[in-house]
Amino acid sequence: ERTTPLDLLRADFPALDQEIRPGVRLTYLDNAATTLKPWPVIRAVQAFDAEYPANVHRGIHALSERATEAYELARAKVARFIGAEDPEQVIWTRGTTESINLVAQSWGRAFLKEGDEVVLSDLEHHANLVPWQMLAKERGLTLRFAEITEDGRLEPEAVERVMTDRTRVVAISAMSNVLGTVVPLEPIVAMAHERGAIVVVDGAQGVPHRAIDVSAIGADFLAFSGHKMCGPTGVGVLYGKREHLEAMPPAWGGGSMVMRVTRESSEWNDLPYKFEPGTPPIAQAIGLGAAVDYLSKLDSGAVAAHERGLMEHAHRRLSAIEGVRILGPSPEHKGGIVGMDVEGVHPHDLAQLLDREGVAIRAGQHCAMPLHQKLGLAASGRASAYLYNTTEDVDRLADAVDRARHLFKDRRPRR
Ligand code: PMP
């Protein structure tokens, strides 16, 4: 069996080491939905709750100061992780969904007008589609969709084809949560900027898998979620270029986001607080800081190679099973996600049969209904790997898929 040094990391993730039912060990391959948490993240959250569970930026007392320090340190860590110039450009949100809504509702409402166009792609998750639909309806915008290739890749030329002189926003996923497709962001950003459009990157899948450097890519906004990168649920990030964040009005009002308040009006606080009304997700942000520390200590090249190896193995094993169609591009064009359609087996049945063997995958439309319509599928199965998955996990997946396929094949009515 092939093993990698990354196998050693498994001990850091307590949830990996369990039987989901007596005698059935867990094989966790639902990482695109959410990842497991390593001890340093669990301990960081626990330390906050146990030792200094105070509110931030308010109390002039020791616990509040300690909480504020840890919370702002986490922001600085996340800023460094994505190559942001300044921690003030990292806005805490509840996750990718809220981050994209914030851009649409704040930047979009302030700067888009009737007839303006927003370019999206076939690959988009509902989180990077519905907020734009809502804004389009309100403001009379046109949405245009860059089409994927037959094998599920997104070529920069496809984006270029739908750009016009009315394009103001290109909102694009860095990596598809259904097909695993990695999108070539740099040429897309360059083309958009040439035309004076801004680029909003949905990094929910991209950031966890290959650290995105916003300075290198030049994206105007980047949205991502803590829980898909070893961090807690309930916290995410919106990164924005300073000029945009300065120009944007707040989307929500409340405490902390204001400097001075009278009965009639208010003055906004500075970045990043202008966008963070109310008590923020303090424990979660501190946990995300710990997650970023954890990921930063790993060799990102080795992690990428490990995930590539897992995908190559998954493609080899799954494509050898009769009736299994792998969705999306070949491993060199994607991250650690393998979408599949198994002839004669509904994805929900597939997921249920796999679960009996302890193999956790996801089945359904994965919040990407238009993509499934394009693929001509009612639903799909999705296995998604992360740094702690092993070749043996992929083998257990393939063996279970093989058994599911046979079970249904044998059951099919004969004519
Ligand atoms: N975009 C993509 C590509 C995703 O995979 C997800 C999560 N499935 C989201 C956006 C939404 O993330 P969240 O639910 O954490 O807001």
Residues whose N, C-alpha, C, O or C-beta is under 5 A from the ligand:
A	BS01	PMP	A32 G95 T96 T97 E98 H125 A127 S173 M175 N177 D202 A204 Q205 S225
